[in-house]
């Protein structure tokens, strides 16, 4: 399992989902010849008829891009005076309802709602916060903050501060600013220098200077950090991930490891998250929904490939065996079979 995270040989040449903004690696594409009015009418019929026709809901909502779904929502609202989201909530239930609502929600608003879910209620869900801030690009983080302000009238950073503390808070707040360097040029001398700073702040001294890890991992560009990971390993004989795991603990360790994993490969990071959401004690349906829906137009093809490489089984077949009902059908339609 750890081998994918230890192998740095091809790292410098591989693409990065943190900076790629194309939809070429998604499983959901724009539908050609799309008519929002026709789709809205078909959905209305499926919802208002005697007994909801789940197959129609699944077929339409999983085979249109999110931008097209927004046009369907508008056509639906124009025709009925109601929102599609409300009608789906009134007519479907449980995990199936959650995934359909996720599909008709704009991506930034969906991230914002997941953030709200992570901080409200009894206790904070750190694992959702880590996933959101470690895996999203600057652009996505800014869009989530804008959506949060529009939804709540408050700054996301302000509310985040009241939920977390210590070095974990410090790390999240830097990431939440969405100011990671986005240049693509690599300064090898600086990478060597940063590797030395990290080595001297961790492995080499008694007690760890966490602030150096936080500063470098939250601010440097992805290509620069990849070079730094290579330099670190040649300097210390260990990977930076191994050093963080050995030197730190708790949520700070978890978020810094997540950043390192996303710097190496966002798709592999998500493949691992999906595997854990299905193979842990009981399936975590909310994590499946969040990851499959939010990556469906970004890099779900790559996630499927990494999943196969890491775990030897296909994501499609694992979803098939670990979930059930209309929820399963929706996930499978978004995921798509291997090779398709």
C-alpha positions in Angstrom: 0.0 0.0 0.0 2.7 2.4 0.9 4.7 1.7 -2.3 2.8 4.3 -4.4 3.7 7.0 -1.8 7.3 6.0 -1.6 8.1 5.8 -5.3 9.3 9.2 -6.4 10.9 8.2 -9.7 8.3 9.5 -12.1 7.0 12.2 -9.9 8.5 15.2 -11.6 7.0 14.4 -15.0 3.4 13.4 -13.9 0.5 15.8 -14.3 -1.2 17.4 -11.3 -4.9 17.6 -10.6 -4.3 20.5 -8.2 -3.4 22.7 -11.2 -5.2 21.1 -14.1 -8.5 22.7 -14.9 -9.6 20.6 -17.9 -12.5 18.1 -17.9 -10.6 15.6 -20.1 -10.1 13.1 -17.2 -13.6 13.2 -15.9 -16.2 10.4 -16.5 -19.1 12.9 -17.1 -19.0 15.0 -20.2 -21.3 17.6 -21.8 -24.2 15.8 -23.5 -24.4 16.8 -27.2 -27.8 17.9 -28.5 -28.9 18.7 -25.0 -32.4 20.2 -24.3 -32.9 21.5 -20.8 -36.6 21.9 -21.4 -37.0 18.3 -22.5 -35.0 17.0 -19.5 -36.9 19.2 -17.1 -40.2 17.8 -18.5 -39.0 14.2 -18.2 -37.8 14.7 -14.6 -41.2 16.4 -13.7 -43.0 13.4 -15.1 -40.7 11.0 -13.2 -41.3 12.8 -9.9 -45.0 13.7 -10.3 -46.2 10.3 -11.7 -47.6 7.6 -9.4 -44.4 6.3 -7.8 -41.2 8.0 -8.7 -39.4 6.7 -11.8 -35.9 6.4 -10.3 -34.3 5.2 -13.6 -35.3 8.4 -15.4 -33.8 10.5 -12.5 -30.6 8.5 -12.6 -30.2 8.5 -16.4 -30.7 12.2 -16.9 -28.8 13.5 -13.9 -25.7 11.3 -14.3 -25.4 11.8 -18.1 -25.3 15.6 -18.1 -22.5 17.9 -17.0 -23.0 20.1 -13.9 -23.4 23.2 -16.1 -26.1 21.4 -18.0 -27.8 20.3 -14.8 -27.9 24.0 -13.7 -29.8 24.8 -17.0 -32.2 21.9 -16.3 -32.8 23.3 -12.7 -33.7 26.7 -14.3 -36.0 25.1 -16.9 -37.7 23.0 -14.1 -38.2 26.1 -11.9 -39.6 28.1 -14.9 -42.0 25.3 -15.7 -43.2 24.4 -12.2 -42.5 27.3 -9.9 -40.6 24.8 -7.7 -37.0 24.0 -7.4 -35.8 20.6 -8.6 -33.7 20.3 -5.5 -36.7 20.6 -3.2 -38.7 18.2 -5.3 -35.9 15.6 -5.2 -35.7 16.0 -1.5 -39.4 15.5 -1.1 -39.6 12.5 -3.4 -36.5 10.5 -2.7 -34.8 9.3 0.5 -31.6 8.5 2.2 -28.3 8.1 0.3 -30.1 8.2 -3.0 -31.6 11.6 -2.2 -28.2 12.9 -1.0 -26.4 11.9 -4.2 -29.2 13.3 -6.5 -29.1 16.6 -4.6 -25.3 16.7 -4.8 -25.5 16.2 -8.6 -27.8 19.2 -9.1 -25.7 21.5 -6.8 -23.1 23.7 -8.3 -19.6 22.4 -7.4 -18.5 25.3 -5.2 -21.8 25.3 -3.4 -21.5 21.5 -2.9 -18.0 22.0 -1.4 -19.4 24.8 0.8 -22.2 22.5 2.1 -19.7 19.7 2.9 -17.7 22.3 4.8 -20.8 23.2 6.8 -21.5 19.6 7.4 -18.0 19.1 8.7 -18.2 22.0 11.3 -21.8 21.8 12.5 -23.3 19.4 15.0 -21.6 17.8 17.9 -17.9 18.0 17.1 -16.0 18.8 14.0 -15.4 16.3 11.3 -11.6 16.9 10.7 -11.3 14.3 8.0 -13.7 16.2 5.7 -11.9 19.5 6.4 -8.5 17.8 5.6 -9.9 16.4 2.3 -11.4 19.6 1.2 -8.4 21.9 1.9 -5.6 19.5 0.9 -7.1 18.4 -2.4 -8.6 21.5 -3.9 -6.9 24.1 -6.1 -6.7 27.8 -5.2 -9.5 28.5 -7.6 -11.8 25.8 -6.0 -11.0 27.0 -2.4 -11.8 30.6 -3.4 -15.1 29.5 -5.0 -16.0 27.6 -1.9 -15.3 30.6 0.3 -17.4 32.8 -2.0 -20.3 30.3 -1.8 -20.0 30.2 2.0 -20.2 33.9 2.2 -23.3 33.9 -0.1 -24.9 31.2 1.9 -24.2 32.3 5.5 -23.2 36.0 5.3 -20.0 35.1 7.1 -16.4 34.6 6.1 -15.5 30.9 6.0 -12.1 31.6 7.6 -13.9 33.3 10.5 -16.1 30.3 11.3 -13.2 27.9 10.7 -11.2 29.6 13.4 -13.8 28.8 16.0 -13.8 25.1 15.1 -10.1 24.2 15.2 -7.0 25.1 17.1 -3.2 24.8 17.3 -1.0 23.9 14.4 -3.9 22.2 12.7 -5.8 25.5 12.7 -2.7 27.3 11.4 -2.4 24.9 8.5 -6.1 25.0 7.5 -6.2 28.8 7.7 -3.2 29.1 5.3 -4.8 26.6 2.9 -8.2 28.4 3.2 -6.6 31.6 1.9 -6.1 29.8 -1.5 -2.7 31.4 -2.0 -0.5 28.5 -2.9 2.1 29.5 -5.5 1.0 28.4 -8.9 4.1 29.0 -11.0 5.3 26.0 -13.0 9.0 26.7 -12.9 11.1 24.7 -10.5 14.0 26.2 -8.5 16.2 23.2 -7.7 18.5 25.2 -5.4 15.5 26.3 -3.4 14.1 22.7 -3.3 17.5 21.6 -1.8 17.4 24.4 0.7 13.8 23.6 1.7 14.6 19.9 2.0 17.5 20.9 4.3 15.2 23.2 6.4 12.7 20.3 6.8 15.3 17.8 7.6 16.8 20.1 10.3 13.3 21.0 11.6 12.4 17.3 12.0 14.6 14.3 11.8 17.8 16.0 12.8 16.7 17.8 16.0 15.2 16.7 19.3 11.6 17.8 19.1 10.1 19.0 15.8 9.7 22.6 14.5 6.2 22.1 13.0 6.0 25.7 11.7 8.7 25.0 9.0 6.7 22.0 7.7 3.5 24.1 7.6 5.0 27.0 5.9 6.8 25.1 3.1 4.0 22.6 2.5 1.2 25.2 2.3 2.9 27.8 0.2 5.1 26.2 -2.4 3.9 25.3 -5.8 3.1 21.6 -6.7 6.1 21.2 -9.1 8.4 22.9 -6.5 7.2 20.6 -3.7 7.7 17.6 -5.9 11.3 18.5 -6.5 11.6 19.1 -2.7 10.3 15.6 -2.0 13.0 14.1 -4.2 15.7 16.3 -2.6 14.5 15.4 0.9 14.7 11.7 0.2 18.2 11.9 -1.2 19.2 14.0 1.8 17.6 12.0 4.6 17.2 8.5 3.1 13.5 8.7 4.1 10.5 10.1 2.3 9.1 13.3 3.8 5.8 11.4 4.4 7.7 8.8 6.6 9.4 11.6 8.5 6.0 13.4 9.1 4.5 10.1 10.3 7.4 9.5 12.6 7.7 13.0 14.0 4.1 14.1 14.4 0.7 12.9 15.5 -3.0 13.7 15.4 -4.7 16.0 13.0 -1.6 17.9 12.1 0.1 14.7 11.0 -3.0 13.8 9.0 -3.3 17.1 7.1 0.4 17.3 6.3 0.5 13.7 5.0 -2.7 14.5 3.0 -0.9 17.6 1.4 2.1 15.5 0.6 -0.1 12.8 -1.0 -2.0 15.4 -3.1 1.3 16.9 -4.2 2.3 13.5 -5.5 -1.0 12.4 -6.9 -4.5 13.7 -6.2 -6.1 10.7 -8.0 -4.1 8.2 -5.8 -5.1 10.2 -2.7 -8.8 9.9 -3.6 -8.5 6.2 -4.7 -7.2 5.5 -1.2 -10.0 7.6 0.4 -12.6 5.7 -1.6 -11.2 2.3 -0.7 -11.2 3.3 3.0 -14.8 4.6 2.8 -15.9 1.1 1.5 -13.6 -1.3 3.3 -13.6 0.2 6.8 -16.1 -0.9 9.4 -19.3 -0.3 7.3 -19.4 1.8 4.2 -19.3 5.6 4.5 -21.8 6.6 2.0 -21.4 10.4 2.4 -17.7 10.1 1.5 -18.5 8.0 -1.5 -21.0 10.6 -2.7 -18.7 13.5 -2.0 -15.7 12.1 -3.8 -17.5 10.4 -6.8 -19.7 13.5 -7.5 -17.0 16.2 -6.9 -14.4 14.4 -9.0 -16.7 13.2 -11.8 -15.8 16.1 -14.2 -12.2 16.5 -13.0 -10.2 13.3 -12.7 -12.4 10.3 -11.9 -10.9 8.4 -14.9 -7.5 8.8 -13.3 -8.9 7.8 -9.8 -10.3 4.6 -11.4 -6.9 3.8 -12.9 -5.0 4.5 -9.6 -7.6 2.4 -7.7 -7.0 -0.6 -9.9 -3.2 -0.1 -9.5 -3.3 0.2 -5.7 -5.9 -2.4 -4.8 -6.1 -4.8 -7.7 -9.8 -4.6 -8.0 -11.9 -2.1 -10.1 -13.6 0.8 -8.4 -16.8 -0.1 -10.3 -16.9 -3.7 -9.0 -16.1 -2.6 -5.4 -19.0 0.0 -5.5 -21.2 -2.8 -6.9 -20.4 -5.1 -4.0 -20.4 -2.5 -1.2 -23.5 -0.5 -1.9 -27.1 -1.2 -2.9 -30.3 0.0 -4.5 -30.8 3.2 -6.4 -27.8 4.7 -4.6 -25.6 2.0 -6.1 -27.0 2.5 -9.6 -26.3 6.2 -9.4 -22.7 5.7 -8.3 -22.1 3.1 -11.0 -23.5 5.4 -13.7 -21.2 8.2 -12.7 -18.2 5.9 -12.3 -18.7 4.0 -15.6 -17.2 0.5 -16.2 -13.5 0.2 -16.7 -12.4 0.8 -20.2 -15.5 2.9 -21.0 
